[in-house]
């Protein structure tokens, strides 16, 4: 699994993983700022962006992908950050390969199992008849039938690309993601807590990390700090990039 990636800057390595339906492009603006202090790797996880498709998508597999990525790029240890689904990937990686993680940053995700919350998005994506799509506007019109929020539509449309025949297809492996959606919702747990410093960042308008989750986070990651970004929802990096940059940079430079 040779993951697609981009690298920026020089210095101590910082690897960033995106969330569900996302890709490395979602983090490029912030990555440029992090690159003033670190060598930043932004990575497409399997079945997302330009990385290879595979019938399996679960956290053990994605953690193994990250381990192989670090081997391939001769990175013995790195700071690892992940948002949402990427946050669970880096939590799983920290449990499986703790010696590879200098510091761990998780953006708006707890190690708990989540209830399904993407039914409307899956339905809207499957309602896009790619055989009838002749432009991005066509695809957006089809998505609009199920998704009112224009920001979410634009986020999903980043996955649309032209194929060799001139038509359109999804960059992501939608069928594998849908089949393994229960695995994506699953909890992260280890009998051995991760003993290095961790930072969990949540948006105060998001419900992904509740106050009731603090004890669970501390059980799995006993050195964890938890920070709340005022005015931000689940996409903290898009809604409050300067605050996220400050929190993460200060944490990594301690």
Buried (B, 14 or more C-beta within 10 A) or exposed (E): BEBBBBBBBEEBBBBBBBBBBBBBBBBBEBBEBBBEBBBBBBBBBBBBBEBEBBEEBBBBBBBBBBBEBBEEBEBEBBBBBBBBBBBBBBBBBBBBBBEBBBBBBBBBBBBBEBEEEBEEBBEBBEEBEBEEBEEEEBBBEBBEEBBEEEEBBEBBBBBBEEEEEEEBBBBBBBEBBBEBBEBBBBBBBBEEBBEBBBBBBBBEEBEBBEEEBBEBBBEBBEBBBBBBBEEBBBBBBBBBBEBBBEBBBEBBEE
